[in-house]
Amino acid sequence: MDQLLFWLVPAASVLALCFAWYFHRQMMKESEGTPQMVKIAAAVRKGAMSYLRQQYKIVGWVFLGLVILFSIMAYGFGVQNSWVPIAFLTGGFFSGLSGFLGMKTATYASARTANAARNSLNAGLRVAFRSGAVMGLVVVGLGLLDISFWYLLLNAVIPVDVMTPTHKLCIITTTMLTFGMGASTQALFARVGGGIYTKAADVGADLVGKVEAGIPEDDPRNPATIADNVGDNVGDVAGMGADLYESYCGSILATAALGAAAFIHSGDTLMQFKAVIAPMLIAAVGIILSIIGIFAVRTNENAKMKDLLNSLAFGTNLSSVLIVVATFLILWLLKLDNWMWISCSVVVGLVVGIVIGRSTEYYTSQSYRPTQKLSESGKTGPATVIISGIGLGMLSTAIPVIAVVVGIIASYLFASGFDFANVGLGLYGIGIAAVGMLSTLGITLATDAYGPIADNAGGNAEMSGLGEEVRKRTDALDSLGNTTAATGKGFAIGSAALTGLALLASYIEEIRIGLTRLGTTDIFVGGEAVSVQDATFFDFMHHYDVTLMNPKVLSGMFLGSMMAFLFCGLTMNAVGRAAAHMVDEVRRQFRDIKGILTGEAEPDYERCVAISTKGAQREMVVPSLIAIVAPIMTGLIFGVPGVLGLLIGGLSSGFVLAIFMANAGGAWDNAKKYVEEGNFGGKGSEVHKATVVGDTVGDPFKDTSGPSLNILIKLMSMVAIVMAGLTVAWSLF
Amino acid sequence: MDQLLFWLVPAASVLALCFAWYFHRQMMKESEGTPQMVKIAAAVRKGAMSYLRQQYKIVGWVFLGLVILFSIMAYGFGVQNSWVPIAFLTGGFFSGLSGFLGMKTATYASARTANAARNSLNAGLRVAFRSGAVMGLVVVGLGLLDISFWYLLLNAVIPVDVMTPTHKLCIITTTMLTFGMGASTQALFARVGGGIYTKAADVGADLVGKVEAGIPEDDPRNPATIADNVGDNVGDVAGMGADLYESYCGSILATAALGAAAFIHSGDTLMQFKAVIAPMLIAAVGIILSIIGIFAVRTNENAKMKDLLNSLAFGTNLSSVLIVVATFLILWLLKLDNWMWISCSVVVGLVVGIVIGRSTEYYTSQSYRPTQKLSESGKTGPATVIISGIGLGMLSTAIPVIAVVVGIIASYLFASGFDFANVGLGLYGIGIAAVGMLSTLGITLATDAYGPIADNAGGNAEMSGLGEEVRKRTDALDSLGNTTAATGKGFAIGSAALTGLALLASYIEEIRIGLTRLGTTDIFVGGEAVSVQDATFFDFMHHYDVTLMNPKVLSGMFLGSMMAFLFCGLTMNAVGRAAAHMVDEVRRQFRDIKGILTGEAEPDYERCVAISTKGAQREMVVPSLIAIVAPIMTGLIFGVPGVLGLLIGGLSSGFVLAIFMANAGGAWDNAKKYVEEGNFGGKGSEVHKATVVGDTVGDPFKDTSGPSLNILIKLMSMVAIVMAGLTVAWSLF
């Protein structure tokens, strides 16, 4: 029965891919519109694909280097599991594939969305949302497929008699985690590279076009406008796809590993198996419910804006409610120990995600006081807009942090049977909460991903001269996407924090395996020997003295906090530099190519695309490598306590910093929109100019540095896990 | 012999106060200049004093509330040492007195400095620097006096037979720490209130005066100009005085407490006594060397700018070199165990302080590339100035964090005899490093405090119409102060981090005392009972499970990181709001009082002073109370592990955030100055306007939120220490 239940996982993943293919085909059947629209869409597609090719080339080199390193460690020195190099590669491949497929769909969908919007708002929504759904379903489908494949493969090849039977699942699940590192690495490059690309183009286009030349957004006379549209695709679509693929798999794998670890001492292989497949099953059911939710997003032909919003909200809420019911059902069917309370942990995860999403909406939407007051601060110029935005962003960290803290404690207590000492099951509960949050990713990602499609459709409409009405509709779709995306962002960042915590426990498991591989049989706790096999999390904490009085732990924590800031600083500066090149180029074209501004000559779009591509590539390498090198170096210098300090310091500071940057950026964006809606003088007023400065500053906040921090947190953990063998060997040596 | 050595401490403190009085008298003998100068200085003095009176009134209410709370805890429920209410009051009183005396001197000195600068640059420096020295010497003098007084008093009144002899010094030193909480509370209100005051006035004056009306800084036609000058006094002088009083005493007291704790099990009361007075002796010798350093700052009559800089640097460097030599000598005389290596910890502290200072200078001075590039980013407008400044600030956190980490490890290893397991002595080493850093505070604070005096002198010169030449001289003095102040800031922030760590250990000691007071005799470590008296730091860590896998610790850390951001957000917003009121008032006066801009009518300065005063008072209460309430609430909900998580999370995030904000703010300030020196178009150019926006944003970064974080870090620790008894009682209950 339980074995049968497992097959639901690959089945759901195939189902997701089928529906993705179906939605893709449906979208392709739509007309791309006028020849001008086709031409522009082709230019954007070409730029986006050429960028992605370049990015994959560089990432390929990094992967090659890492695979050689892992191979030496695995086959040369034996401090590494022999499956790691291959698992690492597949994780990277699938993560990249998710981004690629999502972006391919998006670039085909933008002109079609614009064309559909010529008919009605509703038609535009249908095309854009279904295309977003392709991305959502590809990500969850490929994710679960990869997980199923590896689970079945490792189950078949790892001999049963390894140590004790309960160790087998432990080894399987922690090995699978290493494909998470491949996904994280790919995701980091995609997010950082894409984020730099899109914001260099956006900031560059805005600064010269909107501010200096006074032409509207997406105006075809602006040489950077194609690059700007390409940026939306490579940053907001491909980058986000790779990112969430990684979050999704990371949370499931970490929770599975925790499930295996929680039952390692009981000898109860059946219950262990159940704990391992529970997160996968929740995710599988989540896929089915997401598809139902996607189909539930329907409106009649002459729907108003409010109807559309309700319809989208209905789809996501339906999925969320159903997943709660389904979780109780599936864990009861599975007869997992303590199934009722563990199901409650799933509910906790969903609630935390929703609270963070609502808080994001409150602080960043122009329907509420904070952003309206931010607009008002523009009356005293750009400086007060910046000061107030930073203040707002910092204040907005309070609710999400409190929500996560309550979530940590509640899901820990529920799963551990209200026993703080039951660390194994408690941490499992935290992981389960993260899985619950991401279980309906199929639909939440759809509501997130269709925003950039609508944005691009708007660009296409503007450049093709489709007129005010169409542009207004695509803008409405875009702003609708911003509102629903707030929840999606809440889920992404909240799950990163919870997954980060779950990964800490996996790190300890990997240390256990590393010690065993090196022939260490005992660790010492308070002078007494405890067998490595039987040692609890507590025992490891005490053996390595991972307490808050150990200077190595404290040093690691300072370094972790610094990593978050350093990483943000590097990406912020990268955007600044790349944008400056773009500004120079746009100014040069305005100067050298006569007749651009009168519309008589066509600007050299490709040159701007090339500049963004080159800038993003040059700039993404250093921050990404630092994220990989830091945990390795910390491990070599400060050992296990230092690494754990680094991870926790990076996690707590990085989480808060990420929320600060995302919310400040979002609020600046909408404060500008609020003014553009006619408040405080409207477009063209001094207040508007002041809020445009805020919006420009906010661009790298919310679309480059902020979201990259999510990945940084998890990538550092993943690197630490994969390198645990080396850390252990080095400290014994 | 050792008892005799102790008397060096009160002797040095009296010496410091005598010299402070001498320098004050010397300054008062100078002429205040023309009647106009006298009048302006009187107006500034009146505004500053009236603000301080108001602030002390509010702080008085907060103190009253806290003293009642402590009295109930101490005399009602017996969960508190009975000396706490009184010690708390004296700490608050002396901290306030330091600020008051420093500010009083500064307000008398500004006109005299301006008048002296009419003769020569050198004469101006002499008056300003000696007045700064009054502040430096008052702070260290009152600090050591308070410490000596309490040490002698408690030594006399606490019976010898309390527990074991070695426990007596432990109780004395941890009781003394509670006067640190009084100082911290006073300092926080002074920094936050003063910081909001000064930046509300500064930002308000700049936004309307410089940007809108186009009149120069400190122009008498600007109604906010007196408030701006008052702000320099209440924020940069009184606030800084209270702040550093608290740092100075905090580091000495925490280290003394660690010294007592390190020898608690040895029964060696003599060595324990030596370890307790060692930090006091280092500080006492530091006072004498500071006075020597102050006298070494001499120049001949027609000294150039470069000579002055060299002369100041000579004074501080001389003190630093001498303190190294003197430390070895004094610890050798004291025959402290391991004296040579412990002296090395002092050197580590000094080196870390200097490295942070140099790094600050590199990132924020217009003589180096980072700030020059920041100016250049103004070519593409204010948005890129902000993006680049934030990037620069974030990058600049790397060197200080690495320096602190190296410092932590090195001073720990030196003092512990290269034994990581010797936590008591290791932490003592970290404390000693902090004391080393602050030992020459007498002179470093003098070089820091004379900056605002020179700034005010410039304001006075401008408003009294003393002409271009005098203004140029005071500007030169001000900018000279900025350079030397970088080192001072490095010392302040570095010592906050190290003192924060040392306070963690004191928290554990206070838990031990709390348990004893409640009659708990044993704690349990791995199932075995250990007597509370004999338990080591490790034992407490394991008893309370203060490991990185405990969800309470993790929750505390998230909350701690959040506290740093929340606190900054509140203070940033406070400045924004208060500045907006100021802007409204200045605009109103320009509109309603005819003839202000032509110089025919006098603006209503007092009204602006009143607005700043009211704004600062209203806004300072919430952030300050949050800092006090957070550790209490965390203790009640999450117990000891939660509190330690909160403190460490706040420390690591707060330290990095503080450096980021201070350096970004400093760099923006100097980037504007670099443009004003004639680069990228000079004053009035578009680049200049862009950098003015950066400077305005930077004001609350570097003068309100950033420096307040230093105090937040320590105040939260102090509150936790004072409330430890309650936390323990509550968790037993």
Interface residues (C-beta under 8 A of the other chain):
Chain A: V203 L207 V211 S377 T380 G381 P382 A383 T384 I386 I387 S388 I390 G391 L392 G393 M394 L395 S396 T397 A398 V401 I402 V404 V405 I408 I409 Y412 F420 V423 G426 L427 I430 A497 L501 L504 A505 I508 V525 G526 E528 F537 F538 M541 H542 D545 V546 T547 L548 M549 N550 P551 K552 V553 L554 S555 M557 F558 L559 G560 S561 M562 A564 F565 L566 C568 G569 L570 M572 N573 V575 G576 A579 A580 V583 L644 G645 I648 G649 S652 S653 F655 V656 L657 F660 V692 V693 T696 V697 P700
Chain B: V203 L207 V211 S377 T380 G381 P382 A383 T384 I386 I387 S388 I390 G391 L392 G393 M394 L395 S396 T397 A398 V401 I402 V404 V405 I408 I409 Y412 F420 V423 G426 L427 I430 A497 L501 L504 A505 I508 V525 G526 E528 F537 F538 M541 H542 D545 V546 T547 L548 M549 N550 P551 K552 V553 L554 S555 M557 F558 L559 G560 S561 M562 A564 F565 L566 C568 G569 L570 M572 N573 V575 G576 A579 A580 V583 L644 G645 I648 G649 S652 S653 F655 V656 L657 F660 V692 V693 T696 V697 P700
